[in-house]
Each structure stands twice: as structure tokens, then as C-alpha cells.
Amino acid sequence: MSDRTPRWALAEAADGLWHARPLTTAPSAPLTFQDPADAIRSAPAGTRWIWRSTAAVYPRLLAAGARVERCHDIEDAELLLLAHEGRFGEPRSAAAAWARLSGAPVPPDPPQRSAAPAPRTAQDSLFDPQPTPLPLNALVAVYEDQARRHAATAHPDRMRLLTAAESAAFLIAAEMHRAGLPWRADVHRALLTELLGERYAGGGEPRRLAELADEISAAFGRRVRPELPADVVKAFAEAGIRLGSTRRWEIQELDHPAVEPLLAYKKLYRIYTAHGWGWLQDWVRDGRFRPEFVPGGTLTGRWVTNGGGALQIPKVIRRAVVADPGWRLVVADADQMEPRVLAAISRDPAFMEVAGRPGDLYTAISRQGFSGDRDMAKLAVLGAVYGQTSGDGLKNLAALRRRFPQAVAYVDDAARAGEEGRLVRTWLGRTCPPPAGADEDGEAGIPQDREDGWTPSYASTNTRARGRFTRNFVVQGSAADWALLLLAALRQAIAGAGMRAELVFFQHDEVMVHCPAEEAEAVAEAIRAAGDRAGRIAFGDTPVRFPFTTAVVECYADAK
């Protein structure tokens, strides 16, 4: 963060007024505002705002037409710093941070709310638990303490960069929620009728599901409810087939007449329950789907959404995501992002050189000891990242280690650190928790990333499994950190060029921008430039390239 960047603190008082002041060497008396948007407008352009929580403040500012370029999210910074210090599970609220700093009893964090069934309104907040307002001077003291803690980390510049990037991500998440993903409800309804058939009066499953359920029951010779896994397992058992689950991979190889209609039912039932008529009624308003994006919602730093299933939109349903008339969707996927990140963070000279060449990365690797076999090269890289240590995976990994020893050693070291219960960090400093709940047999809880929701879950497993997790964590987490910088650079480029384009969707390695047709090529170039800039900022001046496969389309389903 540049010392020349003006910094202001903003806090809500107990009486509903807002206090703000610039952070200067000579502290000034706070200014008082009835509306936080007035505080934003009173500060110099480019100000970095220090506030309690972007999710709590920024939507109100956007509704008032006040856009912020930069911020420091106290509560997100506290979460990152507590993890870096090995203090997992301690309350991360601004009030808790102030209590620790001032020696007062530390309050627990407020309960995390569950996914909302529909977009929230201002009235919803009346019934939510409200955090205790933190006085402006206390907020500033917490910010200054966080600055000292950043400076005490092993790589202060990287940790500051991670905190700034994730604070920017919360701004972007709020802006994407407000902009919304363009969604044609009429197209969606037509798709549902095409796939599922007509709905019967009085409720119940639509026609096609009912027909498939009848076919499944006929195949078993009795009435079976295919939406209930236990009933399906029981029906197969009665037919002499033992199943551990009703997962597709376990069913599809069976020789039984119920298999084909059952697989078709499962696919359609998923669409019916996750993105059917009820979902459409709850989540689409005025031609927009507005999920609530949560940056850093998983342990590796990947984003999640709070309800709506935005990160699991089936390809067929993507046909309902249609640009406004005269506008386009620019959809960009980062090509082989995680292997490129591994090249950058491991500083393996040979791997960086290969990752800097134009074209497909796996094809380039296949010429480095895999006899041109792209599939074998891909399996070797994925084996290194995910810890496949048996069969052909072990053989391929050995070949990769001979050619790129520094890269493989990097993830091996991360796995060893995880097995030993040590803290493991991404390149910028995001920290993986230590084992949780170790028992007498040495088993420990290994955090598992979630695609959707607020809280990571824990699974009981052994230390070797934790090593596999941390092996992947350093790569996937560093890739997530790079993606934060990509989004921040893209947002800055769009605003700086005065475009009407809007960021509307992000998922792991894919970004979508909704823009006027005449801006599409400029947006595509801005994405490419943002990827390169993010690589330089995150990893320094390396040969590694971060290319994209980009499509300019009217309908999301046509992008890939």
C-alpha cells in the first residue's frame, strides 16, 4: 500500500450516525455524517477506507451511488492475521480485536447466518443479530495494531498484499451482487418444461420425472422412490446387487434394467431441486440473479456463495444466462492455472521456462521426459499437486521429479509440514489450520473445502491425508491469491478506462464481464493484461505466463 494513498477511517456510532476522519500524523477531530455515503464523497478520490466490514457497509454505499476504490476490511484482516499467528478459532470481529488489544473480555463472534432463500432487503437486517458499534478511535487502534502485526510476519509485503487483495475482493463481491448476472426467466422456464415436462396441478413431480419413476419401479417390480437413496439401495439389494451408495460411478456399470432410467432421473431431479421453478421464483428478480459472493470462504481462499448455487450452474441451465440487448458476455478461463502457479512459487527454473512458453502447458511438459504423451504429463503434474503416490501416478511423478526437481520438492515439503502438524502457508501468507481434534491414534480433522456455504467442515482422517491436503493447499491457495489480484487489476482497468462493463461472475479460474458489444474486445484485452499484472505483483518478475481462453458470447452456454 503506497504511503501516498489517503486513508480515512469510517465507523457507525451507537446513535446511528457515522464518524469519519483521515489518518494523518496529527489526528484530527472526527467528522459526523447522517449517511456514510456523504462521508465517502467528502474524502479525496482514491482514498483507502478503513472500516469494520465491507459486507456490512459497502452495499449501503452502492445503493446510494457511492463507489469506493480501496478499503481495508478490519474483520477479514483479523481473520487472516489470526490464522497466520496460529490462533485459529479465536473470534475475528472488530469488537473482539479491540477487546484483545484493550485487555477487555473478548466477545464471541455473532452467529453466522445461513443461506438466504431470496435476495435480502433492508428490512431483513432488522431481525439479524446486530454487532456492537465500535467507536472510531477503537477502530483506528485496531487498524494500527494490525499494521504492526503485518510487519511482524516473515514476509510483511506479501501479507499486506494478501490483505489488500482480499479487501478489494469484498468490494468486488458487493458490486457483483448489485449488478447481478443477467438471467432470462422466460428462457429458464422453457428449458425446465423441455427437460422435465409439464407440472401437474396441485404439486408433485413434473411429468418426465414421474414417467422415469414409473420405469424404475417397473424394473424393480415394486414401487420405488428414486429420490430416496436408501430405497434405491434396498431395491437393488432385493435384486441381489449390493451397493454402498447411489452415486453415478457405482451405478452406471451395473447390469440391471433400472440403471438407465435411474441415471436419467438423478440428473433431472438435480436440476428440478437445485435450479427448478422454485429456485427461479426465489432467486431471479428483474432479469438478474444476484448471489451473495463470499471471498475466501474456503480454507484455500476460494470463493463460495451464500445460497443460490451460483457455483454449480449446470451447463444446460446456462442457456438462461443471456446478455442484455446490445451487450455481450466476456467469459475468460485461466489456462492450467494451478500448474503455472506451482512453477512460479517453486522457482523451478526449468518449470518456469516451460510455463512461459505460448501454447498448451501439458503439451510442453510432455516433451520434457514423457515422450510427447500429453495425458501422461497431465497425470504427473496433477499427481504432484494432489498426492497420487501409487500405480502409474508414482511412476509419472518420478519422471516429473527428474525433470522439475525443485517444483516437486516444493509440494513434497508442504506435505511433510502438514503431516508433522506445522503451519503451512500460501505464497502470500494465507495459512492452513493445524490438525483439529487429534486423538490417541494420531488421527486428526482435516479441513475440507466447500463449494457453497460459510463454514469449512472437518473430516476425520490420518496425518498422511493431511499431508495430501497441505500439498494441494500451497498450490490451490496461491492460485486463489493470484485470482484476487487478477480481479482487483481488472476492476481497476475497467474503471480507469471509463467503461460501462460490469464484473458479474467469478468462479475459481473463470471470470465473466457483462458489457456493451463495442467494449467486448477491450474487456478481453483487459482480462489478459490483468492476468499478467497479477502474476508480476504476486510472484515477481518470472517467465511464467498466465494466459486465458476467452469467449465473447450472448449466451453463457456458448462460451465453452
N, C-alpha and C positions, 0 to 999 in steps of 0.2 A: 504494500500500500504506500503510495507516494506521500511524503511529508507535506507536500503542497496541496493535497486534497483537503478541502474544507470538511470539517467533521462537526456535526451537530448531534446532540442527544435529545430524544423525544420520549416523554413519559406521560401517562394518563394519571391524573390525581384522583383522590377518593371522591371529590365532588363532581367528577365528570369533565372537568376542564383539563386542558393539555398544557404541559410545561415543556419549553424547549430552550436550549441555549447552545451557542458554539463552544467547542472545546478548544480553548486557547491557553497560552501560558499564564494569562491573567484572567481567571474565571470571572465571568460577568453574571449579573443577576438574571434569573430565568425570565423568559417572556411567557405570557399566558395567552392561550387561544381557546375559543369555544370549539373549534373544529380543527383536527390535526392537518387537514388539507391546507388551511391558512398558514400553518407553521411551515409546511413544505414550500409554499410559494414565497415565503419571506426570506428563505435562505438562498445563498448563491447557487447558481447552476453547477451540477456535478458534485454536490455535497454528498458525503457518505453519512447516512443516518444510523445512529446507534439507538436501537430500541429493543424492547423485551422480546418480541416475537413477530416475525414478518407475517405469519399466518393470522395473527390477531389484529394487526394494524393495516397491512397493505390493501386487503380487499376494500376496506372503507375508503382509503385514499383513491383507489382506482374508480370506485363508484362516484367520487367527487371530481374525477378528471385530473387527479394529481399523480403523475408518474414519477418514480424515483429511479435514479441511475444506479446508485450504490447504497448498500446498507451493511450493517454488522448486526447479525441476529444473535443476541446475547444467549438465548436458551440453546440454540443449535451449537454455538461456540462452546458453551459449557459442556454439552454432551460430548463433543469431540475431545475437549481437553480432559474431562474426567476419564474417558476411555484411554487416552494417551498416558495418563498418570496411573493406569491400572486400578482405577476406582469405579469399577463397573457396578451399576445398580444404585449408586448414590443419586438422590434427587437432583434433577438438572434445571429446575425452574429458576428464574431470575431471583425469586424470593429465597430459594434455598441457597443460591450462590451468595446472596447478601448475608444470609444468616451465618454461613460458614465464615465469611470474611469478618463479620462483626462479633462473632462469638455467641450468637443467639441460638436457641433451639432450631434445628433445621426442620422445616415443614416437609411433609411428603408431597410428591408431585400430585396434581389433581388427576382423577381417573381419566384414562384415555377413552374417548368416546368411540362408539362403534360406527360402522359404515352407515351413512345416511341413506335412506331409501329413495331420496329425491334431492334435488338441489336445495340448499338451505337458504333461508331468508333471514332478514334482520330480526324477526320475531323469535326465530329459533333460539337465538343466543340468550333470550330472557330465561330460558329453562335449563341452560347449561351451567355447570359449576363455574363461577367467575373467580379468576385469580385475584389475590390481594394486590392492589396497585402498589408499585414500587416507587418511592419518591425519586425525583430526578437525580439528586445528589447521590443516592444509593446506587442508581443505575450507572452513573458515571464511575463510581468507585469500583463496581464490579467489572466494568469495561477496562479500567486501568489495571485491575488485578489480572484480568485475562491477558492483557498485553504483556505483563511480567511473566505469566506462565507460558505464553508463546515463546518468549525469549529464552526460557529455561529448557526448552526441548532440544533434542540432539540436532535437529535441522530447523531452526526457527523460521527461515524464509519459506521453506516448504510448508510448514504447519500453518503459517499465516496465509499462504496461498490457498491451502485447502479450506480454511475457514472463510476466506473471502469468496472463493468459488461456490461453496455451498450456500452462503448467504445470498449470493446472486441467483442461485438455483431456486431459492424460495420466492424471490421476486418473479422469476420466470414462471414458476408453478402457478402463482396467483394470476399472472397475466394470461396464461393459457386457459385457466378456468374461466376467466371473464370472457375471453374471446370465443371459446367453445370450438369444438370440432364440427364442421358443417355436416348436417345429417338430414337426409330426406326421409321423413316419416312415411310418406306415401310409397316410396321405393321399398322401404323396410317391410311395410305391411304386405305389399305384393310378393316379396320374397318369402315371407312366412306362409302365405297361402299357397305359393308354388311348392314349397318344401314340405309343409305339414298338412296341407289340406284345409278345408273349412272347419271353423269351430262350431261345435254343436250348441244349440241354445240351452241355457241352464248350466253351462260349465262342462267340465270333463276334458279329456284329451282331444285334440283335433283329429280329424278323420284319418290321416295317414298313420299316426301313432296307434290309433285304435285298431286299424287293419293289421299292422305289424304285430300288435299284442295278440290278436286273434291267431295269426300264423304261428307265433311262438307257442301259444297254448296248444294249438292243434298238433304241433310237432312233438310236444311232450305228452299229449293225451290227457291233459288236465289243465285247469285254469292256472296260469302262472302270471304273476305281476312282474313284468320285466324291469320296472323301475326300482324294485327291491332286490338288492344283490343277494340277500340271504335266501329269498325264494328261488332265485335262479340257481344258486349253488345247490340247494336242496333238490330242485328238479333234475339237475344233471346227476346228482348222486343217486337218485331213484333210477336213472338210466344207466347206472354203472360207471359213471365218469366222475372222478374226484377232482374238485377244483379248489385252489387256495384262494382265489378271488375271481371277480368277473372282469378283470382288465382285458383289454383287447388282445394283447400279445398272448395271453393264456388261453383265450377262447378261439382265436381265428384258425388254429391248426387242428381243432377237433373235428372228428368225422361224425356230425350229427345234423339232422335237418333243421334244427333250431338255430344253428350258428349264423347263417346268412341273415335271416330277419332280425336276430338279436343284435348283431353288429349294426345293422341299419337303424334299428330302434335307438340304440345307445347314442349314435351320432346325432340323430334328430332330436332326441329327448334333451340332450345337452343344449342344443340351440333353443328349444322350447322353454327350458327353465332359466337359462342364462341370458338369452337375448330375444326372448319372445315378446308377445303382446304386452305382458305385464311390465317387462323391462322398458319397453318403448314408452309406455304411459308414464312411468316413474322418472325416466332419465332424460328424455328429449323434450326440450321446450324451445319454441320459436325457431325451429330449424337448427338447433345446436345441442350437442351432447357435451355436458360440462362436468367431467370427472374431477375429483379433488386429488391432484397430484401431490405426493409426499416425497420430496428428495431425501436421499439417504435412509429410506425406510427399511432397508435390509442391512445386515451386518457388513456386507461388502460395499455398501454405499449406493447400490442400485435403487432406482425409484420404485415406489409402489403407488397404488391408488386406493383411496378410502371409499370403497364401494364402486359399483358400476361395471366392474370387469373390463376396464378400458385396456388392460394389457393382455387380454385374451379374446380379442375380437376375431371370430372365425373369418376365414378368407371369403366365404360366401356372403357373410353379413357386411363385409367391407364394401359391397356394391352399393350400400346405402350412404356411404361417405362420399358425397358429391360436392364439388366446389360450387360456389355461387356463380350465377351467370356472368360471364366475362372474366372470371377468376380461374386460377389453377391451383392444384396441389403439387408442391415440390417435395418429393419423398426421397430421402437420401439414407442409404445404409452404409455404414463404415465397413470396408472390406477387411476381413480377417483381423479384426481389431485386437483381440487378445494376444495372438502370436506376435503382432507388431509391438504391442506394449511390452511383452516379455523381452523382445530384442532390446528395447530402449532401457528398461530398468536393469537388465542383467549386464549391460555394457559389453556384451559379447561382440568382439569386432567382426567376426565372420557373419554372425546372425544379423547384426545391424546393416552390414553391407548388402546382404540378400534382401532384407526388409526395405531397403532403399531403392530397389530396382522397380521399374514400371512393370505392370502385369500382375498375374496371379502369384501370391506368395507361396502357396503349396507347390505349384509347378516349379518355381525357382528352387525350393528346398529339395524337391525330388531329384534334381540334377546334382545334388551335393551328397551323394552316397546312397541313393535309393533307386538307382538305375532308371530314373525318369518316371518311376511309379508314383503318381500324384496321390493316390489313395493311401499308399503305404506311408508317404511323407506326412500326410494329414494325420493319420493314426498315431504316428510317432510324436508329433507336436501335441496332440490332444492327450496322449498318454503321459507326456511330461507334465502338462498343466493339471490333469485330473488324477494322476497317480495310478495308471494302469501298470501293474508290475508282474503280470503273468502272461503265459502264452506268447502269441505274436507281439503283443504290446511290449513285453520285456525285450524281445529281440529288436524291435524297431527303436525302442528307447536307447538301447546300446549303440545303435548306428547314429542316432541323433547326438548322443553324448560324445562320440568320437569327433563329429564334425563341429558341434557347437558346445564345447565343454563348459564354458562359463555360463551359458543360459541354463543348461540342465542343472549345474551346481547351484544356481540361484534358487530354483524351486526345491531342490533337494534340501538345501539349508533351511528353507521356510518350513518344509515338512518336519525336519528334525527338531526345529524350535517348537513347533506345535506339539509333537509327541512328548517333549520334555516339559510342556506346560508353560513355556516362556511366552512373552508378549510378541506378537507378530504384527508388522505394520505394512501398509502400502507405501509406495514411493513418496507420497506427500505426507504420510503420517497417520492415516486412519488406522485404528488399532482393532485387532481381532480379540475378543474376550478370551481369557484363560478357560481351561476346562471348568464346567459347572457341575457341582454335586458329585465329586469323585467318591467312590465307595471303596470298601476294603479290597475288592478285586481289581482295582485300578481303572474301573470304567468311569467315564465322565460324560457330561452332557455336551454335545457338540452343536453349536448354533446352526440352524438351517435357514437359508434364505427363503423368503416368501415372495410370491409374485404379486400378491394383493393383500393389503391389510396393514395394521400398525405394528404389531409386536412380533419379533422373531421367536420361533418356538425352539425347543430343545429336545434332542433325541438322545437316548442312552446308547452309547457305543464305546469302543475302546480307544486307547491312545493312538493306535495306528490310523484309525478312521479320522481322528482329529488332525493327524499329520496330513492326510489327504485333503482335509478341508483347508488347512493353512497353506498348503502348496498351491491350491487354487485361489485362495484369498489374496495373496500378494499380486496375482495377475489380474483376476477379475476386479478386485478392489482398485488397483491402479488404473485399470481401464475405465472404471466408473468415475474416478477422479478426473481423468482426461476428458471424459464426456461433459463434466461440469464446466470445464474451461472452454470446450467447444461451444456449448450453449451460450455461455457468457459472451464469448467473442462474436458469435452470430447475432445475438441480441444487440450488441453494441454496433455491429456493422449495419444492421437494418435501420436502427435509429439514426446512425450517423449519416446514412445516405438519404434520409427523409422518405423512406419507402412506406407504403401503406400495408406492406406484408406483415403477417402475424404468425408467430410461433403458435401452433395449435396442438402438437402431439409430440411426445418423446417416449421411447422405449428402448432402454439398454444401448443399442447401437443404431437406432433409427430415429430420425428427426423429420417432422413434417411441418411445412410452412404453407399457409394459405395466402395467396397474393393475387393481385391483378395480373392478367395474362402477360401484359407488357413488362412486368417486373420479373417474370419467371427465370429468365436466363441470368439476370443479375443476382437473384437469390441463390441459384445453383452455384454460381461462382463464389458468392459469399460463404456458402457452406464449405466449399473446398478450401477457401482461404482460412476460414475459422478452424478447420481441422489441422492445417499446417501450423497455424499460430498456437493452437492449444498444445501441439506436440513440442514446440520450441519452449513455451512457457513452463510446461510440466517437466520435461526431460532434458532441456538444454539443447545445444546445437549438435544433434546426432544425424546420421544419414537416413534414419528411419522415416519413411513416408506413411501418411495416413489417408489413403485415397477413399473415395466414395463411389458407389453405384447410385446414380441419381436418375429419377424419372420425373418428368413434368406431365401430369395427367389431370383429367377432370374427375376421375373416379379412383378412389383408393385401391380398389381391387385390380386395377390395370397397372399398378406400379410394379408388381412382381408376381 
